[in-house]
Amino acid sequence: MLIKYGKGRTHVTDAHDSTDGSDDRGLPFGVPPSGGRRPRKRGTPNGRWRNLALLALALGVALYAAYAGRRTPVGPQQGAEIYWPDDSGPTPKSRFRVATYNIRRGKGIDGIRDLNRTAHALRDADLIGLNEVAGPPFWGQADQVEQLARTLRVGWLFAPNQSRWHKYHFGNGLLSRLEVGRWTSEPLVYDRATTKSFRNRLMAEILAGSPPITFVVTHIDRGQIRPVQLQGVLNEFVTHTPAVLVGDFNTTAADPVLVAFFADSNNVDAISRALGTSDDKNRIDWIITRGLKVLSGGMEPPGVSDHPCYWVDVEAAREVGSGIGVMEYWNAGTAFTMHPTFHYSMIPTARAPSILLASERSNL
């Protein structure tokens, strides 16, 4: 049957056409033959809610990553001892080897990260200061200081200066075959406008003589605040004798701060003393001693790290004369004596509680 709608439009029907809104199968027009649901059009209310939920989730993840992934400074820390492997312990020594090494997280100049190579470079050292040490890769795992200590079978201490992802991320470290007593870790002065990253100073008492030796490990910033940080570390260091200061200062011997510092003959550039004319004038890694005799020294060239590993052999103070507790120290190759019951102007009576003279400890 032919029906005309006007203006040339027609519709052809036959006997099977229905006038009740169904086709010849008895199904409403538009219903699929399978009888299933009609496909949902895009942009329906359920689809919009799902998209909003996914957007909110992505935004939440991004905000958490920005919050947890940022670097934040670690505050002051202190302790009474360091950690040791179960089958290891301290070894008494009056002569020992001190090393300083910026390990660059164990990454060599060849781009390979291998802490076994780092450990090999440190195999003969007794007291080691480490810079650019990575924290544990995941929660519950060992930081790089502990990994090196377990390889070398020595004591260790990780001194983080920054946190990230809710765990210690980066910092300095100490490895020792000698007995270590109390220690402190203090942040260095920080200014967001002039400081590239967070820095700290680790200070520990090494029980290799009486009084104990103060061991200081630090890594100075490269930015404009570097002279301020360096001067602060040196000012604290000169209040202790005997003492050793090690670390990456990011500056050379030509630095005016260091030139003024070494004008005092009590402060000895131990690497220069040991290496003599073979010392690199552009060296930025340091071992500085007070009241210790420098015997010899050497270095491992860059390769395992982008920094050399420097080391010196030193001798601790020894008792002299008939006076009980009278100690002999070494200064620029010449011995001088101190008595533990006296207070000297270079050692203030009120200072950080982590480092005490032998006479002070006996009064506790």
Secondary structure, 3 states (H helix, E strand, C coil): CEEEEECCEEEECCCCCCCCCECCCCCECCCCCCCCCCCCCCCCHHHHHHHHHHHHHHHHHHHHHHHHCCCEECCCEEECCCECCCCCCCCCCCEEEEEEEECHHHECCCCCECHHHHHHHCCCCCEEEEEEEECCCCCCCCCHHHHHHHHHCCEEEEEEEEEECCEEEEEEEEEECCCEEEEEEEECCCCCCCCCCCCEEEEEEECCCCCCEEEEEEECCCCCCHHHHHHHHHHHHCCCCCEEEEEECCCCCCCHHHHHHCCCCCCEEHHHHHHHHHCCCCCCEEEEEECCEEEEEEEECCCCCCCCEEEEEEECCEECCCCCCCEEEEECCEEEEECCCCCCCCCCCCCCCCCCCHHHHHCC
